[in-house]
Every structure is written in structure tokens, then in C-alpha cells.
Amino acid sequence: MEPERTAREKREAAPRQYLMCRPTYFDVTYSINPWMDPNRPTSPQTGLAQWKGLSDTFAALGHDVRLIEPVPGLPDMVFAANGAIVVDGKALVARFRHAQRQGESAAYLEWFGRGGWSAVGQAEYVNEGEGDFLFTGREFLAGTGFRSDPRAHDEVAAFFGRPVISLTLVDPRFYHLDTALAVLGDGEVMYHPAAFSAASRAVLAERFPDAILAEEADAAVFGLNALSDGRNVVLPRQATGLAARLRERGYHPHGADLTELLKAGGSVKCCTLELRR
């Protein structure tokens, strides 16, 4: 049996701890990304049911889901990944670019301030949490171009004492890094090349020569807004091409329906902040 195939067959899931926010106040009343259309009807009830399906999937896979209380007037707070970066027991709370989301920072500062973390702070520069900072286990892949300030990359490196690899996004549909790239584990990622500048595509090709490259059809349904525990990958169920590629690599894809939340520009990963203690 080929060594590569053997390694894939030995993929193991690691229990994770996730922070999520119930979409009690979910709605689309403004537009801060190309997916948001305030004139298109939304259903908070459908959004809540889809979110609960995602939360239940994480629980069924053995992960510990914690909750932060939603705040009235902050409909995008359901996208908990944007609230902070949490690695090595340290939490750096986001500083949002748009005024409509800036109130979320206080809620995350209060939640993390309850204790149990070796350091808690708020970013000085615009930094939209795990939306633009994805941890590989050794370093951060950091996005810029639409939301997070490039200066935040150096700030994150200093706060966590970890290397940061800067990547530039060029397609406004993929306004956060976690909409265009997902970390799978064991040095593997999947991403949509057209979402990145030529220089960033070169960086990714060099660092991840065996990456799964997502086609436009899968990227357009937010198939890369996915979450992996090293074996199981939860991703939008509409991303059938990516699911097939993941099976070929020995991963176990689990489809989730978050089409209602996609009306606000978010899906699986957007709803989920990993708490790395």
C-alpha cells in the first residue's frame, strides 16, 4: 500500500472546543459585503433551524460547543468566527471595519474577560478574527484586501509569538480569508486560486503543493467556509465537488445547509470560533 494512502487512512479527529452565537436577531438590514441585499426576504426562523443543525453536527462529532449571548441590534453576531483569534490560551478580540459590527467587540471582551485565559486583549488595527486569520497549528495564514488591515498581521504575530503569512484577496465575494481557504490539518489546505492575487497564489502553491483547489462552482456556494477536526470536514452540502475531493483524500465530509445565513455572507466556519486553550 502506498505510504500516502496509508497516511490518509489513519486520519484522526481531535476533539475541539467551539464558540457559537445563536442567531436570535439574525436579519439582513444593511449591506457590507456583496452577498447582503436588504431587499431580499430573510427568515430568522430558518436561520435558527439551520444554525441549530450545525451546532448539533458538531456535538454529534464529539466537539464541545460553548455559547456567547446574542446582543439585540447586532444581527451579524451569529458569525462568531469574526469575534476573536484564540490560540495557546490567549484571546485577541476583533476590531471590526464596519460600524454596523463594531458593537460586537464589547460582547467578546466581556465573554473572554470572565477568566481562564492567559491573556485577553483587543486588536489595535482592524482585524476581523478568524475570518482573516486561520491557524495551521504552527503559523497563521492571514488575509487582507477587504477587511483586516495589513498592520494587524504584525500585531497578531507579536501577540501570539507565531509566524504570520500574509495573503491578499482580490475578489469581493471572498472578502474574508475563511471564505476562500480552509485549513484541513497535517499541513493540508483547500482554497480557490482565483480569490487571491498572483503573488499570494505563488505563496500558496509553494507552501501547499498538494492543496485541494476548489472550482468556481464550489467556491460560489461557500464550500471553502468549512471546518475540519483532522478527519471530519463540515462544509456546505451544496459543495458536492469539494466533498468528493475530500473523500479521495481520506477525509469524512459532512454537509450542512446554511443557505439562509449565506444571505448575510456567512456559512459553517463563519459561525464557529475555535477556542484553543
Buried (B, 14 or more C-beta within 10 A) or exposed (E): EEEEEEEBEEBEBEEBBBBBBBBBBBBBEBBBBEBBEEEEEBEBEBBBEBBEEBBEBBEEBEBEBEEBEBBEEBBBBBBBBBBBBBBBEBBBBBBBBEEBBEEBBEBBBEBBEEEEBEEBBBBEBBBBBBBBBBBBEEBBBBBBBBBBBBBBBBBBBEBBEBEBBBBBBBBEBBBBBBBBBBBBBBEBBBBBBBBBEEEBBEBBEEBBEEBBBBBEEBBBBBBBBBBBBBBBBBBBBBBBBBBEBBEEBBBBBBBBBBBBBBBBBBBBBBBBBBBBE
